[in-house]
């Protein structure tokens, strides 16, 4: 079987490309061209596409690329302190309810294999993982010291997860031994779990990053199942003080080289990005990534634009995400209010998804994508008519909007409590427009 990238390069429009074209209201040949150029990926493992015989759920093709609508990812997963597979499956469903386009299982506690299989079996959207977590944590809860990890174990775990149907892997192949001396200059060092684990492996074994050394072997596994690379940013900045430093950009240079190696192997590839970045550096970071990584889709965490608001990082990061998407990022990894503090609750998942849905949509409107503003215009038309039922019908979270209105005024009242009927600017404006129109007709 060929990958989406190979099919596109051969001039073939796959059913998944046609489905993406339909969902995006674009021409299928255009989608093929973008996939062939590497500017668009369709994470669609052959196993996940085939569907789960027990649940009846199968993957719905999703395109990720700068020419398409901006997508959002929601992170799930257990920890050594909190492990509940059923709860993570519910969080996945909840995230999809509130707009997530992809999900990542970042589990590090409990039965990782069972959790991963349950999430894949329940999901119709692409699923991503960071395979090194399972290499270290294990399915039995027994942690393996990272320095004891062998190359055979690395390849075996990647092959196992690919065979289970994972659609994209975060592989931290860009962090090299020679980069580690740059980390000592940082305020926060390495904040990526995968990056930190591999840094320790390199130091303890006095060897190069095994993900880099075995990159072609890993690519062969990914090509077999058409798993998409999500090249991880193991040296992403974890605070504003470390943003856009030598360590970050040294790794980015390597990621650009790996993009070409992945494509040569017939594998789809996107690249992950920062992190914590001051607002004024976002455009430069996105532009630099797109240039060095040969137009590959950019998958960003935030960026978080200030470190000073723990508990509100769904807001601090959504500000950065809007700017990143406007300048060309294709997939936004949501950040919840629990970021840097604890595992997210169901309410946190909803808050993170909605914040990022706002960011993605705002960027799509600003990018003037065809039809992106239609939703806004429909709500505006309902508001000018003082048609609350119409507003609620179009609202993304209609239940919350309706409840806030009900707290003070009934839907039948054609005004809200902010101004009341007498001071309602919309009502006065409508009356003025009608009076002006009547005068103009009378003068003709």
C-alpha positions in Angstrom: 0.0 0.0 0.0 1.2 3.5 -0.7 1.0 6.6 1.5 -1.1 9.6 0.8 2.1 11.5 -0.1 3.3 8.8 -2.5 -0.2 8.6 -4.1 -0.3 12.4 -4.6 3.2 12.4 -6.1 2.1 9.7 -8.5 -0.9 11.8 -9.6 -3.5 9.7 -7.8 -6.4 11.3 -5.9 -7.3 9.0 -3.0 -10.7 8.7 -1.4 -9.3 10.5 1.6 -8.2 13.5 -0.6 -11.6 13.6 -2.1 -13.2 13.6 1.4 -10.9 16.4 2.6 -11.8 18.4 -0.6 -15.5 17.9 0.2 -15.1 19.0 3.8 -13.1 22.1 2.8 -15.2 23.0 -0.2 -12.1 22.8 -2.4 -11.2 21.0 -5.6 -9.8 17.5 -5.2 -7.0 18.1 -7.6 -5.9 21.1 -5.5 -5.8 18.9 -2.4 -3.7 16.4 -4.3 -1.3 19.1 -5.4 -0.9 20.4 -1.8 -0.2 16.8 -0.5 2.3 16.2 -3.2 4.1 19.4 -2.3 4.2 18.4 1.3 2.2 21.5 2.4 -0.7 19.4 3.4 -0.9 16.1 5.4 -3.8 13.7 5.9 -2.9 11.6 9.0 -4.7 8.4 8.2 -3.2 5.1 9.3 -4.5 2.2 7.1 -5.5 0.4 10.2 -7.6 3.3 11.6 -9.1 3.9 8.2 -10.3 0.3 8.1 -12.4 0.9 11.3 -12.9 -1.0 14.5 -15.1 -4.1 14.2 -16.3 -3.9 17.8 -17.2 -0.2 18.0 -18.0 0.4 14.3 -16.0 3.6 14.5 -13.6 4.4 11.6 -11.4 7.3 10.8 -12.8 10.4 9.0 -10.1 11.9 6.8 -8.9 15.3 8.0 -6.6 17.6 6.1 -3.9 19.7 7.9 -2.3 22.5 5.9 -2.0 26.2 5.5 -4.4 26.3 2.6 -7.2 24.8 4.7 -9.2 25.8 7.7 -7.1 25.9 10.8 -7.4 22.7 12.9 -7.1 22.2 16.7 -5.7 19.3 18.7 -6.7 18.3 22.2 -4.3 16.4 24.5 -5.6 13.5 26.6 -3.9 11.0 28.8 -3.3 9.5 32.2 -0.5 10.2 34.6 1.3 8.2 37.3 -1.0 10.0 39.8 -4.3 9.8 37.9 -5.1 6.8 35.7 -8.6 6.1 34.4 -9.0 4.9 30.8 -12.7 5.4 30.7 -12.3 9.0 31.9 -9.8 9.7 29.1 -12.2 8.2 26.5 -14.9 10.5 27.8 -12.6 13.5 27.6 -11.9 12.6 24.0 -15.6 12.5 23.2 -16.0 15.8 25.1 -13.1 17.4 23.2 -14.7 16.4 19.9 -18.0 17.9 21.0 -16.3 21.2 21.5 -14.4 21.3 18.2 -11.2 19.3 18.4 -10.1 18.0 15.0 -7.4 15.6 16.3 -6.5 14.0 19.6 -3.2 13.1 21.3 -2.9 10.4 23.9 0.0 11.5 26.2 -0.6 8.9 28.8 2.3 8.1 31.2 0.5 6.1 33.9 -1.6 3.0 34.3 -2.1 0.6 31.4 -0.9 2.7 28.5 -1.6 0.1 25.9 -5.3 -0.3 27.0 -5.8 3.4 27.1 -4.4 3.9 23.6 -6.4 1.1 22.1 -9.6 2.4 23.8 -9.1 5.9 22.5 -8.3 4.7 18.9 -11.4 2.4 18.9 -13.6 5.2 20.0 -12.3 8.0 17.7 -13.2 9.1 14.2 -10.5 11.7 14.2 -6.7 11.3 13.8 -4.9 10.1 16.9 -1.4 11.0 17.8 1.0 9.7 20.5 4.6 10.2 21.7 5.9 6.6 21.6 8.8 7.2 23.9 6.4 7.5 26.8 5.3 3.9 26.5 8.9 2.8 26.1 9.7 4.3 29.5 6.4 3.9 31.4 5.5 0.4 30.1 2.0 -1.1 30.2 2.4 -2.8 33.6 3.2 0.5 35.4 6.9 -0.6 35.8 9.1 2.3 34.7 12.2 1.5 32.7 15.1 3.9 33.2 15.5 5.8 30.0 19.3 5.2 29.8 18.6 1.4 29.6 16.3 1.8 26.5 17.7 -0.1 23.5 17.3 0.7 19.8 15.4 -2.6 19.4 12.9 -1.6 22.0 12.4 1.8 20.4 11.7 0.3 17.0 9.4 -2.4 18.4 7.3 0.1 20.3 6.9 2.3 17.3 5.9 -0.7 15.1 3.4 -1.8 17.8 1.7 1.5 18.0 1.6 1.9 14.2 0.0 -1.6 13.9 -2.7 -0.4 16.4 -3.8 2.4 14.2 -2.0 5.6 15.6 -2.2 8.2 12.8 0.7 10.5 13.8 3.8 10.2 16.0 5.7 12.9 17.8 9.3 11.8 17.3 12.0 14.0 18.9 14.7 13.3 16.3 16.0 16.8 16.0 17.6 17.3 19.4 21.2 16.3 19.1 24.1 15.8 21.5 25.8 18.9 20.2 22.7 21.0 21.2 22.9 20.1 24.9 25.6 22.6 25.7 23.3 25.3 24.5 20.7 24.3 27.1 22.9 25.4 30.0 22.4 29.1 28.9 18.6 28.8 29.4 16.5 30.0 32.3 14.3 26.8 32.2 16.4 24.3 30.3 14.4 21.5 28.6 10.7 21.5 29.2 9.7 18.8 26.6 9.3 15.4 28.3 10.5 13.7 25.2 13.4 16.0 24.7 14.5 15.7 28.3 14.3 11.9 28.2 16.4 11.7 25.1 18.9 14.2 26.4 19.4 12.0 29.5 19.8 8.9 27.2 22.5 10.7 25.1 24.4 11.8 28.2 24.3 8.5 30.0 25.2 6.5 26.9 27.6 9.0 25.4 25.9 8.5 22.0 23.8 10.5 19.5 20.0 10.7 19.7 18.8 7.2 18.7 15.7 8.7 17.0 18.1 10.6 14.8 20.4 7.7 14.1 17.5 5.4 13.3 15.4 7.9 11.5 15.4 5.9 8.2 14.4 2.7 10.1 11.5 4.6 11.8 10.5 6.1 8.5 10.2 2.6 7.0 7.7 1.6 9.8 5.7 4.8 9.3 5.5 4.3 5.6 4.2 0.8 6.0 1.1 2.0 7.8 1.0 5.6 6.5 1.6 7.2 9.9 2.5 10.9 9.7 5.5 12.3 11.3 5.0 15.1 13.8 8.6 16.0 14.3 8.8 17.1 17.9 10.4 20.2 19.2 12.4 18.8 22.1 14.1 22.2 22.7 11.0 24.4 22.5 11.2 27.3 24.9 9.3 26.9 28.2 9.4 30.5 29.1 9.7 33.9 27.4 13.3 34.3 28.5 14.3 31.2 26.4 12.3 32.1 23.3 14.0 32.2 19.9 17.4 31.1 21.3 20.2 29.2 19.8 19.0 25.9 21.1 15.6 26.2 19.6 16.8 27.2 16.2 19.7 24.7 16.2 17.1 21.9 16.5 14.8 23.6 13.9 17.7 23.4 11.4 17.9 19.7 11.9 14.1 19.3 11.6 14.3 20.9 8.2 16.7 18.3 7.1 14.6 15.5 8.5 11.6 16.8 6.6 13.3 16.0 3.3 14.5 12.6 4.5 10.9 11.7 5.5 9.6 12.8 2.1 12.3 10.8 0.4 11.0 7.8 2.4 7.4 8.5 1.2 6.2 9.6 4.6 4.0 12.5 5.4 5.5 15.0 7.8 4.5 18.0 9.9 6.7 19.9 12.3 6.0 21.0 15.9 6.8 24.4 17.2 7.0 26.6 20.3 6.1 26.9 23.1 6.4 30.2 25.0 7.0 33.1 22.7 6.6 36.8 23.1 3.8 38.1 20.8 6.2 40.2 18.7 8.3 37.1 17.8 5.5 34.9 16.6 5.5 36.0 13.0 9.2 35.5 12.7 9.1 32.1 14.2 6.3 30.8 11.9 8.0 32.4 8.8 11.3 30.8 9.7 9.8 27.4 10.3 7.9 27.4 7.0 11.1 28.4 5.2 13.5 25.9 6.9 11.0 23.0 6.9 10.1 23.4 3.2 6.5 24.4 3.7 5.5 21.5 6.0 2.4 22.1 8.1 3.3 23.8 11.4 1.8 22.3 14.6 2.1 24.8 17.5 1.5 24.6 21.2 0.0 28.0 21.8 2.3 29.9 21.6 1.9 31.1 25.2 2.6 34.9 25.1 3.1 35.5 28.8 4.3 33.4 31.8 2.5 35.5 34.4 -1.0 34.0 34.5 -1.1 30.4 35.7 -4.6 29.1 35.6 -5.5 31.2 32.6 -3.1 29.8 30.0 -6.0 28.8 27.7 -6.2 32.6 27.2 -2.5 33.5 27.2 -1.9 30.8 24.6 -5.1 31.4 22.5 -3.8 35.0 21.9 -0.6 33.5 20.5 -2.4 30.8 18.6 -4.5 33.3 16.7 -1.4 35.1 15.6 0.4 31.9 14.7 -2.5 30.6 12.6 -2.8 33.9 10.9 0.8 33.8 9.8 0.6 30.2 8.6 0.4 27.6 11.4 -1.9 24.8 10.4 -2.6 22.8 13.6 -3.1 24.4 17.0 -2.5 22.3 20.1 -4.9 23.5 22.7 -3.8 24.6 26.1 -6.3 24.3 29.0 -6.5 26.3 32.3 -4.8 23.4 34.0 -1.6 23.7 31.9 1.6 23.7 34.1 -0.6 22.8 37.1 -2.4 19.5 36.8 -4.3 17.1 34.5 -7.3 18.9 32.9 -10.8 18.2 34.0 -13.8 17.9 31.7 -14.5 21.6 32.3 -10.8 22.4 31.5 -11.1 20.4 28.2 -14.2 22.4 27.2 -12.5 25.7 28.0 -9.4 24.8 26.1 -11.2 23.6 23.0 -13.5 26.7 22.9 -10.5 29.1 23.4 -8.7 27.4 20.5 -11.8 27.2 18.3 -12.1 31.0 18.7 -8.4 31.4 17.8 -8.6 29.1 14.7 -11.8 30.8 13.5 -10.5 34.3 14.1 -7.4 33.5 12.1 -9.4 31.9 9.2 -11.6 35.0 9.0 -8.5 37.2 9.0 -6.9 35.0 6.3 -10.1 35.6 4.2 -10.8 32.0 3.6 -13.8 31.6 1.4 -16.9 31.3 3.6 -15.1 31.8 6.9 -17.0 34.9 7.8 -20.4 33.5 6.8 -21.0 32.2 10.4 -20.3 35.6 11.9 -22.6 37.3 9.4 -25.5 35.0 10.2 -25.2 35.8 13.9 -24.9 39.5 13.1 -28.1 39.3 11.0 -29.9 37.6 13.9 -28.7 40.3 16.3 -29.8 43.2 14.2 -33.3 41.6 14.1 -33.2 41.1 17.9 -33.9 37.5 17.1 -32.5 35.6 20.1 -33.6 32.2 18.9 -31.5 32.9 15.7 -28.5 34.0 17.8 -28.7 30.8 19.9 -29.1 28.6 16.9 -25.9 29.9 15.5 -23.9 30.2 18.7 -21.0 27.7 19.1 -22.0 27.1 22.7 -25.7 27.8 22.5 -26.5 26.4 25.9 -24.2 28.8 27.7 -25.4 31.8 25.7 -29.0 31.0 26.3 -28.5 30.4 30.0 -26.8 33.8 30.4 -29.7 35.5 28.7 -32.2 33.6 30.8 -30.6 34.7 34.0 -32.0 38.2 33.4 -34.5 38.3 30.6 -36.7 35.8 28.7 -36.1 34.9 25.0 -39.4 36.5 24.2 -38.1 39.9 25.2 -36.4 41.5 22.2 -33.7 43.2 24.3 -31.1 42.2 26.8 -30.5 43.3 30.4 -27.3 45.3 29.5 -29.4 48.2 28.0 -33.0 47.2 28.5 -35.7 48.1 26.0 -35.4 51.9 26.3 -31.6 52.2 25.9 -31.2 49.4 23.3 -28.9 50.8 20.6 -30.0 48.2 18.1 -33.7 49.1 18.6 -32.9 52.8 18.3 -30.8 52.2 15.2 -33.5 50.2 13.5 -36.0 53.0 14.3 -33.7 55.7 12.9 -33.0 53.7 9.7 -36.7 53.2 9.2 -37.4 56.9 9.7 -34.6 57.9 7.3 -36.0 55.5 4.8 -39.5 56.9 5.2 -38.2 60.4 4.7 -36.3 59.5 1.6 -39.3 57.8 0.0 -41.5 60.8 0.8 -39.0 63.1 -0.9 -39.0 61.1 -4.2 
